[in-house]
C-alpha cells in the first residue's frame, strides 16, 4: 500500500515525527505504478509473485517484491523495478531511503542486488548516478532473516527522484524479497510504546514450540527489541525484529509462566515504560518416535532413488509433520526437509553407507531418542550403466515374455524407485527365433509411454552393439496410452526377434518406459533410444532390469507357458506370507533388494518370515520345470 504523507506539527510548530515522502509495503500486490524491466529476457521479473511458499504451501516471506534466481532450474536474472516519481521538492536536510531485504533460509541465499537513485527513470541515468548501493545478501546462520537497509539520498532534496532495485550478477540461488520501501526525513523523537496483542496477557495453554509473539506497529519505530524471561521484568534480549511479529525459535519449558515485552526503537532512541505481558505454556505432549522405519537398519538398497517410509507414532501426541535427516555419519545428519507424508524418495544416491532418521513433530515439540537406521547403497546394475533417474516416477507394473511367467509390481508411484533391479527374475528365449514381450505401466493419466527394450546378446557388458535395441525408431515404437498399470486391460504386446548369433546362456535385459508426446520430438526419440541416461528434467517413467537366458532353438515348448496364476498375500505382510498355489514349486528363496539371498525354504502355502527385518524383498518360486516365478513383497 502506497502512502504520501505530510509533515506532522504540534501547535507550537515543532516537528515531532519524520516526514514520509514515499512508502510502499506491497501488501496490495499492486506495482502498476512501478516500471518493470526484464533485461535478461527470460520472461521472469520482479513481482511475478509476491510470496514464496514452502513445500506445504505456507508463506516463507512477507508480501513483498520477489525476484528469483532459481525456479525448477537455474536462472541468471537481470531484473529491474523502478519506482514512480517521488517528490522531494519540499525536502530539506537529511533524507533517507529505507527498505528491508530477505533471502532463502538456506546456504543458497547469496543473492546479489543493487539500488540506484536518480532524477531520471532510465536505466542509463540510474546506472550513472553516484547514489547507489550494492550487496550480496548472506545470513551467516542461513536463517533467511529480514534485514533493514538505509541509503542517504539527502543530495536529492528539492528534486523529484526515482528509486530502482536491480537483481543481477547471480545464478542458481533461490529468491530475494524487498519490502517496506520508504523515503523519509529522520525521526526527531524516540517512538512511543507498542500495544502487545498476542498471546493475550495471562494467556494459558501456549505451545512450547513455535509460539508467535505479535504486536501493533508503533509510530516512528524502525525496529523492535523483544525481551523474554521467567521473571516479571524480563531483561534478556531475545531478538530485534523489523516487523510486528516474531516466532520463537527455541522450545519453551512445559507448564511455565513467561513474561515478554517489545520495545520500539529508532535512530533517536528507544521507547520507555512499555508494558509487559505474561503467558503460561501448556503441558507439552510431543509425539513419540515413528514406527516401521524402512529400509530396515542394516539393509542393502539400490543406488539411485531410495524410498524411505514409516508409520505415524503410536505414543505421545499426534504428529503433524516429520523432519527427515540423512547423511554419511550418524552424528552429523543433515535435515533434508519437512513433510506431512509418511514416505519420501531420496534421489541421486551413490554407492556407500548412509544413515537416516525421521523425527515426528507437533506444536509441543519433537520426538526424542528415535532410531537412526544405517543402510548400504549398492549398484545392482553393474557392470551395466545405471541406475537411470526420472524426475517423476511412473512405474512399470508388468513384464512378461512368451513361454514365461510374468513379473508384476505395484503401479503406485509412492515408494517406487526410478530404476528397479529384478535380476533374479529370468526369462527364457530361443536363439534365432521371434518371441513376444508384454509390458504395462502407469502412464500418469491420458499420456503415452514409449517402451524400449535393450538386451546384451553378446554378453559384453553393454547395450551398445547392433541389434541390441528394440522399438527405438519411428514406425516401430512400442506404446501404451492412458493406462493405470493395474489389471490386464493395459498390457501391450509386441514381437521381439532374438538374433541367431545371440550367445547362449544368461545375460541382461533392460525395459525402459519413457513419456513422450503422440508425435515425439527428435530429442524425445533420442531419450527413448538411450539405455543409460535420461534428461535431468521432464523425465517421466521407470526402468527395470531382468535376466535373459538364451537357450537353443526348440528348447521351449507350449507346455512351458504358465497355465496357472500364482499370487503371494497379504502384501505388505507382518510375519507370515501366503502362497496361493505351491503345485510344481521345487523351492523358495528370498532375496533383499540388492539381490543377496537371505533365506531359503521348502515349498509351503504359509511362509514364516518373522525373522526378517522390515523392508522390500524378492520372493522367488523355483519351479520343477526350471522356471522361476518372482514376486515383490514388503514386510512391515
ZARO-987148 format. One line per 4 residues: number of its first residue (from 1); for each residue x, y, z of C-alpha. Coordinates in nm, 2 decimals. Layout:
N
NUM	X:Y:Z  ...
end
This chain:
636
1	0.00:0.00:0.00  0.14:0.34:-0.10  0.14:0.64:0.13  0.24:1.00:0.05
5	0.24:1.18:0.38  0.27:1.54:0.50  0.47:1.67:0.80  0.33:1.64:1.15
9	0.34:1.96:1.36  0.24:2.05:1.71  0.05:2.37:1.78  0.39:2.54:1.85
13	0.51:2.45:1.51  0.77:2.18:1.61  0.80:1.87:1.40  0.79:1.57:1.63
17	0.79:1.29:1.37  0.96:1.22:1.04  0.81:1.33:0.71  0.74:1.04:0.48
21	0.76:1.13:0.12  0.70:0.78:-0.02  0.61:0.44:0.12  0.51:0.10:-0.03
25	0.47:-0.22:0.16  0.33:-0.41:-0.14  0.05:-0.56:0.07  -0.19:-0.48:-0.21
29	0.03:-0.68:-0.46  -0.01:-0.38:-0.70  0.30:-0.25:-0.87  0.12:-0.10:-1.17
33	0.28:0.24:-1.10  0.63:0.09:-1.09  0.82:0.01:-1.41  0.95:-0.35:-1.45
37	1.23:-0.43:-1.70  1.33:-0.79:-1.78  1.68:-0.70:-1.91  1.79:-1.07:-1.94
41	1.48:-1.15:-2.15  1.40:-1.48:-1.97  1.03:-1.39:-1.92  1.07:-1.37:-1.54
45	1.08:-1.05:-1.34  1.02:-0.87:-1.01  0.66:-0.91:-0.88  0.57:-1.22:-1.08
49	0.49:-1.35:-0.73  0.46:-1.16:-0.40  0.50:-1.45:-0.16  0.73:-1.76:-0.17
53	0.56:-2.07:-0.03  0.72:-2.37:0.13  0.66:-2.73:0.03  0.33:-2.73:0.23
57	0.21:-2.41:0.07  0.28:-2.19:0.38  0.43:-1.85:0.31  0.81:-1.81:0.39
61	0.82:-1.44:0.31  0.61:-1.14:0.38  0.40:-1.00:0.10  0.68:-0.82:-0.09
65	0.87:-0.77:-0.41  1.01:-1.11:-0.52  1.27:-1.19:-0.79  1.42:-1.53:-0.84
69	1.75:-1.68:-0.95  1.61:-2.04:-0.95  1.27:-2.18:-1.03  1.28:-2.55:-1.12
73	1.61:-2.48:-1.29  1.88:-2.22:-1.26  1.81:-1.86:-1.37  2.05:-1.57:-1.43
77	1.84:-1.27:-1.37  1.89:-0.91:-1.47  1.56:-0.77:-1.34  1.48:-0.41:-1.27
81	1.19:-0.24:-1.10  1.17:0.14:-1.09  0.95:0.34:-0.86  0.71:0.61:-0.96
85	0.82:0.97:-0.92  0.90:1.06:-0.56  0.85:1.43:-0.49  1.12:1.58:-0.26
89	1.08:1.94:-0.37  0.97:2.03:-0.02  1.25:1.84:0.15  1.54:2.00:0.33
93	1.82:1.85:0.53  1.86:1.48:0.58  1.65:1.24:0.37  1.70:0.86:0.36
97	1.58:0.57:0.15  1.49:0.27:0.37  1.40:-0.09:0.28  1.40:-0.45:0.41
101	1.57:-0.74:0.24  1.53:-1.11:0.29  1.65:-1.42:0.11  1.61:-1.80:0.14
105	1.68:-1.97:0.47  1.95:-2.19:0.33  2.31:-2.18:0.22  2.19:-2.08:-0.13
109	2.09:-1.73:0.00  2.37:-1.53:-0.17  2.16:-1.31:-0.39  2.32:-1.00:-0.54
113	2.12:-0.68:-0.59  2.18:-0.31:-0.64  1.98:0.00:-0.55  2.00:0.32:-0.77
117	1.86:0.67:-0.72  1.84:0.93:-0.99  1.63:1.22:-1.12  1.55:1.02:-1.43
121	1.39:0.68:-1.46  1.60:0.55:-1.74  1.84:0.26:-1.67  2.13:0.46:-1.82
125	2.07:0.76:-1.58  2.02:0.53:-1.28  2.35:0.34:-1.36  2.53:0.67:-1.39
129	2.40:0.81:-1.06  2.66:0.84:-0.78  2.40:0.74:-0.53  2.38:0.37:-0.53
133	2.40:0.06:-0.31  2.51:-0.30:-0.39  2.54:-0.60:-0.17  2.53:-0.98:-0.18
137	2.29:-1.09:0.09  2.43:-1.36:0.32  2.28:-1.46:0.65  2.57:-1.62:0.83
141	2.34:-1.86:1.01  2.13:-1.93:0.69  1.81:-1.85:0.87  1.67:-1.62:0.60
145	1.63:-1.33:0.84  1.50:-0.99:0.71  1.74:-0.71:0.74  1.68:-0.33:0.73
149	1.89:-0.12:0.50  1.93:0.26:0.46  2.07:0.48:0.18  2.13:0.86:0.23
153	1.95:1.05:-0.05  1.99:1.40:0.10  2.17:1.52:-0.21  1.84:1.50:-0.39
157	1.65:1.72:-0.15  1.44:1.97:-0.35  1.41:1.75:-0.66  1.20:1.46:-0.79
161	1.36:1.12:-0.78  1.32:0.76:-0.89  1.44:0.45:-0.70  1.54:0.13:-0.88
165	1.60:-0.22:-0.74  1.81:-0.45:-0.97  1.86:-0.82:-0.91  2.17:-0.93:-1.11
169	2.51:-1.09:-1.11  2.38:-1.41:-0.96  2.26:-1.75:-1.07  2.11:-2.07:-0.92
173	2.04:-1.94:-0.57  1.67:-1.90:-0.49  1.49:-1.57:-0.43  1.53:-1.21:-0.30
177	1.25:-1.03:-0.12  1.23:-0.64:-0.09  0.97:-0.49:0.14  0.87:-0.17:0.31
181	1.04:0.08:0.08  1.02:0.42:0.25  1.17:0.76:0.16  1.16:0.99:0.47
185	1.33:1.25:0.68  1.49:1.12:1.01  1.30:1.08:1.33  1.34:1.36:1.58
189	1.20:1.18:1.88  1.20:0.82:2.01  0.90:0.61:1.92  0.61:0.55:2.16
193	0.54:0.21:2.30  0.36:-0.05:2.10  0.04:-0.25:2.20  0.11:-0.61:2.26
197	-0.17:-0.83:2.10  -0.09:-1.20:2.13  -0.05:-1.41:2.33  -0.30:-1.22:2.54
201	-0.19:-1.11:2.88  -0.21:-1.41:3.13  -0.29:-1.64:2.84  -0.26:-2.02:2.92
205	-0.20:-2.33:2.71  0.05:-2.16:2.48  0.25:-2.41:2.27  0.61:-2.48:2.39
209	0.73:-2.48:2.03  0.68:-2.23:1.76  0.49:-1.98:1.97  0.44:-1.64:1.79
213	0.45:-1.30:1.96  0.25:-1.02:1.79  0.22:-0.65:1.85  0.09:-0.34:1.68
217	0.32:-0.10:1.47  0.45:0.19:1.68  0.47:0.53:1.52  0.83:0.63:1.44
221	0.97:0.28:1.51  1.24:0.14:1.28  1.26:-0.19:1.47  1.16:-0.36:1.79
225	1.37:-0.52:2.07  1.20:-0.83:2.20  1.25:-0.94:2.56  1.15:-1.27:2.72
229	1.21:-1.43:3.06  1.06:-1.61:3.36  1.08:-1.30:3.58  0.81:-1.03:3.59
233	1.06:-0.78:3.44  1.23:-0.96:3.15  1.58:-0.83:3.08  1.70:-1.10:2.83
237	1.71:-0.96:2.48  1.56:-1.23:2.26  1.59:-1.07:1.92  1.54:-0.75:1.72
241	1.27:-0.75:1.46  1.17:-0.51:1.19  0.82:-0.65:1.16  0.54:-0.68:1.41
245	0.56:-1.05:1.49  0.83:-1.29:1.60  0.82:-1.67:1.60  1.02:-1.82:1.89
249	1.30:-2.04:1.76  1.36:-2.23:2.09  1.14:-2.48:2.27  1.00:-2.34:2.59
253	0.97:-2.52:2.92  0.64:-2.71:2.97  0.38:-2.56:3.21  0.59:-2.25:3.28
257	0.50:-1.88:3.31  0.69:-1.65:3.08  0.70:-1.27:3.06  0.76:-1.07:2.74
261	0.78:-0.71:2.63  0.85:-0.53:2.30  1.04:-0.20:2.29  1.02:0.01:1.97
265	1.34:0.19:1.87  1.47:0.43:1.60  1.78:0.64:1.54  1.69:0.87:1.82
269	1.64:0.61:2.09  1.40:0.35:2.24  1.05:0.38:2.39  1.03:0.37:2.77
273	0.78:0.24:3.02  0.64:-0.03:2.78  0.40:-0.29:2.91  0.49:-0.65:3.00
277	0.26:-0.94:2.92  0.27:-1.29:3.06  0.17:-1.63:2.93  0.19:-1.99:3.06
281	0.29:-2.28:2.84  0.08:-2.59:2.81  0.18:-2.93:2.94  0.38:-3.05:2.64
285	0.28:-3.37:2.46  0.52:-3.41:2.17  0.49:-3.72:1.96  0.67:-4.04:2.01
289	0.90:-4.20:1.75  0.77:-4.32:1.42  0.72:-4.69:1.35  0.82:-4.93:1.08
293	1.11:-4.72:0.96  1.20:-4.86:0.62  1.46:-4.96:0.48  1.54:-5.15:0.79
297	1.86:-5.10:0.98  2.14:-5.29:0.82  1.96:-5.33:0.48  2.12:-5.31:0.14
301	1.94:-5.08:-0.11  1.99:-4.99:-0.47  2.17:-4.68:-0.57  1.97:-4.41:-0.75
305	1.64:-4.34:-0.58  1.60:-4.48:-0.22  1.24:-4.47:-0.09  1.20:-4.41:0.28
309	0.87:-4.49:0.46  0.74:-4.51:0.81  0.42:-4.52:1.01  0.28:-4.25:1.24
313	0.38:-4.27:1.61  0.15:-4.46:1.84  0.28:-4.29:2.16  0.28:-3.93:2.27
317	0.08:-3.65:2.09  -0.04:-3.66:1.73  0.24:-3.59:1.48  0.16:-3.30:1.24
321	0.47:-3.35:1.02  0.81:-3.52:1.00  1.16:-3.39:0.98  1.38:-3.61:0.76
325	1.75:-3.64:0.83  2.02:-3.80:0.60  2.40:-3.83:0.60  2.71:-4.04:0.59
329	2.76:-4.03:0.96  2.51:-4.10:1.24  2.65:-3.80:1.44  2.63:-3.54:1.15
333	2.29:-3.59:0.99  2.16:-3.31:0.77  1.79:-3.21:0.78  1.67:-3.26:0.42
337	1.33:-3.11:0.49  0.99:-3.15:0.65  0.69:-3.34:0.51  0.34:-3.42:0.62
341	0.36:-3.75:0.43  0.49:-4.09:0.56  0.71:-4.16:0.27  0.98:-3.97:0.07
345	1.22:-4.06:-0.21  1.59:-3.98:-0.16  1.73:-3.93:-0.51  2.08:-3.95:-0.67
349	2.21:-4.18:-0.40  2.55:-4.32:-0.50  2.72:-4.64:-0.37  2.82:-4.62:0.00
353	2.70:-4.63:0.36  2.42:-4.39:0.48  2.23:-4.31:0.79  1.88:-4.17:0.81
357	1.63:-4.06:1.08  1.27:-3.95:1.07  1.16:-3.73:1.36  0.79:-3.67:1.43
361	0.70:-3.32:1.54  0.39:-3.12:1.65  0.33:-2.78:1.82  0.46:-2.92:2.15
365	0.80:-3.03:2.01  0.98:-3.31:1.85  1.02:-3.68:1.93  1.35:-3.76:2.10
369	1.58:-4.06:2.12  1.45:-4.21:1.79  1.63:-4.47:1.59  1.89:-4.39:1.33
373	1.90:-4.66:1.06  2.21:-4.75:0.87  2.18:-4.87:0.51  2.43:-4.95:0.24
377	2.36:-4.84:-0.12  2.50:-5.09:-0.38  2.48:-5.07:-0.76  2.28:-5.38:-0.86
381	2.32:-5.28:-1.23  2.69:-5.32:-1.26  2.87:-5.38:-1.49  2.59:-5.22:-1.69
385	2.52:-4.84:-1.69  2.27:-4.72:-1.44  2.08:-4.66:-1.23  1.86:-4.43:-1.45
389	1.69:-4.14:-1.29  1.35:-3.99:-1.36  1.21:-3.66:-1.25  0.87:-3.82:-1.20
393	0.83:-4.20:-1.14  0.55:-4.36:-1.34  0.60:-4.73:-1.26  0.62:-5.03:-1.49
397	0.39:-5.28:-1.33  0.40:-5.59:-1.57  0.67:-5.75:-1.78  0.65:-6.09:-1.94
401	0.79:-6.29:-2.24  0.62:-6.57:-2.43  0.66:-6.91:-2.27  0.75:-6.75:-1.93
405	0.58:-6.62:-1.62  0.52:-6.25:-1.57  0.69:-6.02:-1.32  0.43:-5.80:-1.16
409	0.49:-5.50:-0.93  0.30:-5.21:-0.79  0.15:-4.95:-1.02  0.17:-4.69:-0.74
413	0.44:-4.42:-0.77  0.45:-4.40:-0.39  0.77:-4.56:-0.26  0.87:-4.67:-0.61
417	1.23:-4.65:-0.74  1.32:-4.49:-1.07  1.52:-4.79:-1.18  1.44:-5.14:-1.03
421	1.66:-5.44:-1.04  1.48:-5.77:-1.09  1.80:-5.95:-1.17  1.68:-6.27:-1.01
425	1.38:-6.28:-1.25  1.48:-6.48:-1.55  1.30:-6.50:-1.89  1.40:-6.78:-2.14
429	1.41:-6.71:-2.51  1.52:-6.93:-2.80  1.82:-6.84:-3.01  1.73:-6.72:-3.37
433	1.35:-6.71:-3.31  1.08:-6.45:-3.27  0.93:-6.42:-2.93  0.69:-6.17:-2.77
437	0.73:-5.92:-2.49  0.44:-5.78:-2.29  0.45:-5.46:-2.08  0.22:-5.25:-1.87
441	0.28:-4.93:-1.68  0.10:-4.64:-1.50  0.12:-4.36:-1.76  0.01:-4.10:-1.51
445	-0.32:-4.02:-1.69  -0.41:-3.97:-2.05  -0.04:-3.98:-2.16  0.17:-4.21:-2.37
449	0.46:-4.43:-2.25  0.71:-4.55:-2.51  0.87:-4.88:-2.42  1.22:-4.95:-2.53
453	1.40:-5.28:-2.47  1.78:-5.34:-2.46  1.94:-5.69:-2.45  2.31:-5.76:-2.42
457	2.30:-6.05:-2.67  2.68:-6.09:-2.70  2.73:-6.06:-2.32  3.00:-5.79:-2.34
461	2.86:-5.58:-2.05  2.67:-5.31:-2.25  2.37:-5.25:-2.48  2.58:-5.07:-2.74
465	2.61:-5.33:-3.02  2.40:-5.36:-3.33  2.07:-5.55:-3.28  2.06:-5.49:-2.90
469	1.80:-5.21:-2.90  1.43:-5.26:-2.98  1.14:-5.02:-3.05  1.35:-4.71:-3.06
473	1.28:-4.58:-3.41  0.98:-4.41:-3.57  0.75:-4.67:-3.73  0.84:-4.94:-3.48
477	0.75:-4.77:-3.15  0.60:-4.98:-2.86  0.35:-4.76:-2.69  0.08:-4.76:-2.42
481	-0.17:-4.47:-2.36  -0.38:-4.38:-2.06  -0.31:-4.70:-1.86  -0.34:-4.72:-1.48
485	-0.09:-5.01:-1.48  -0.34:-5.22:-1.30  -0.52:-5.53:-1.43  -0.49:-5.68:-1.77
489	-0.65:-5.43:-1.99  -0.34:-5.21:-2.02  -0.10:-5.49:-2.11  0.06:-5.43:-2.45
493	0.25:-5.70:-2.65  0.50:-5.67:-2.93  0.72:-5.92:-3.13  1.09:-5.93:-3.05
497	1.34:-6.12:-3.26  1.63:-6.30:-3.09  1.94:-6.29:-3.31  2.07:-6.62:-3.44
501	2.41:-6.50:-3.32  2.29:-6.44:-2.96  2.53:-6.61:-2.71  2.38:-6.90:-2.53
505	2.34:-6.85:-2.15  2.23:-6.58:-1.92  2.26:-6.21:-2.00  2.09:-5.87:-1.91
509	1.77:-5.72:-2.04  1.66:-5.36:-1.97  1.30:-5.24:-2.02  1.25:-4.87:-2.02
513	0.92:-4.67:-2.01  0.95:-4.30:-2.11  0.68:-4.05:-2.16  0.67:-3.85:-2.49
517	0.41:-3.68:-2.70  0.20:-3.86:-2.95  0.44:-3.74:-3.22  0.77:-3.75:-3.03
521	1.04:-3.49:-3.10  1.39:-3.58:-3.21  1.51:-3.52:-2.86  1.24:-3.75:-2.71
525	1.33:-4.02:-2.96  1.70:-3.99:-2.86  1.59:-4.03:-2.50  1.37:-4.33:-2.58
529	1.67:-4.49:-2.75  1.92:-4.43:-2.47  1.96:-4.72:-2.23  2.18:-4.53:-1.99
533	2.06:-4.18:-1.92  1.75:-3.95:-1.91  1.73:-3.57:-1.92  1.76:-3.41:-1.58
537	1.40:-3.26:-1.60  1.07:-3.37:-1.76  1.16:-3.74:-1.75  0.86:-3.95:-1.67
541	0.85:-4.33:-1.64  1.06:-4.61:-1.50  1.33:-4.86:-1.59  1.36:-5.23:-1.49
545	1.64:-5.48:-1.54  1.59:-5.86:-1.58  1.80:-6.16:-1.67  1.75:-6.33:-2.01
549	1.86:-6.69:-2.07  1.92:-6.77:-2.43  1.85:-7.14:-2.50  1.89:-7.35:-2.81
553	1.61:-7.35:-3.07  1.33:-7.59:-2.99  1.40:-7.60:-2.62  1.09:-7.41:-2.52
557	0.75:-7.58:-2.58  0.39:-7.50:-2.54  0.39:-7.68:-2.20  0.63:-7.41:-2.07
561	0.35:-7.15:-2.09  0.23:-7.05:-1.74  -0.12:-7.21:-1.71  -0.19:-7.10:-1.35
565	-0.18:-6.77:-1.18  0.01:-6.77:-0.85  0.00:-6.49:-0.60  0.15:-6.40:-0.27
569	-0.05:-6.23:0.00  -0.11:-6.03:0.21  0.12:-5.76:0.07  0.25:-5.59:0.28
573	0.27:-5.87:0.53  0.37:-5.88:0.90  0.53:-6.22:0.98  0.36:-6.48:0.75
577	0.34:-6.46:0.37  0.09:-6.69:0.20  0.14:-6.85:-0.15  -0.19:-6.92:-0.33
581	-0.06:-7.24:-0.50  0.26:-7.44:-0.45  0.19:-7.71:-0.70  0.51:-7.76:-0.91
585	0.72:-7.54:-0.68  1.06:-7.70:-0.60  1.20:-7.45:-0.35  1.15:-7.09:-0.23
589	1.43:-6.83:-0.19  1.41:-6.48:-0.05  1.64:-6.20:-0.17  1.68:-5.85:-0.05
593	1.66:-5.56:-0.29  2.03:-5.58:-0.37  1.99:-5.94:-0.49  2.15:-6.10:-0.18
597	1.98:-6.43:-0.08  1.87:-6.40:0.28  1.66:-6.71:0.32  1.57:-7.04:0.16
601	1.26:-7.25:0.24  1.08:-7.56:0.14  0.75:-7.51:-0.06  0.46:-7.43:0.17
605	0.14:-7.23:0.14  0.25:-7.03:0.45  0.60:-6.89:0.48  0.71:-6.78:0.83
609	0.93:-6.47:0.76  0.92:-6.32:1.11  1.30:-6.31:1.15  1.34:-6.08:0.85
613	1.38:-5.70:0.90  1.11:-5.47:0.77  1.18:-5.39:0.40  1.13:-5.48:0.04
617	1.21:-5.84:-0.06  1.20:-6.05:-0.38  1.03:-6.39:-0.33  1.15:-6.65:-0.59
621	0.94:-6.97:-0.65  1.18:-7.21:-0.83  0.96:-7.44:-1.03  1.02:-7.81:-1.10
625	1.04:-7.73:-1.48  1.33:-7.50:-1.42  1.14:-7.17:-1.45  1.13:-6.91:-1.17
629	0.83:-6.71:-1.06  0.92:-6.38:-0.89  0.72:-6.16:-0.66  0.79:-5.84:-0.47
633	0.67:-5.83:-0.11  0.70:-5.57:0.16  0.75:-5.68:0.53  0.61:-5.43:0.77
end
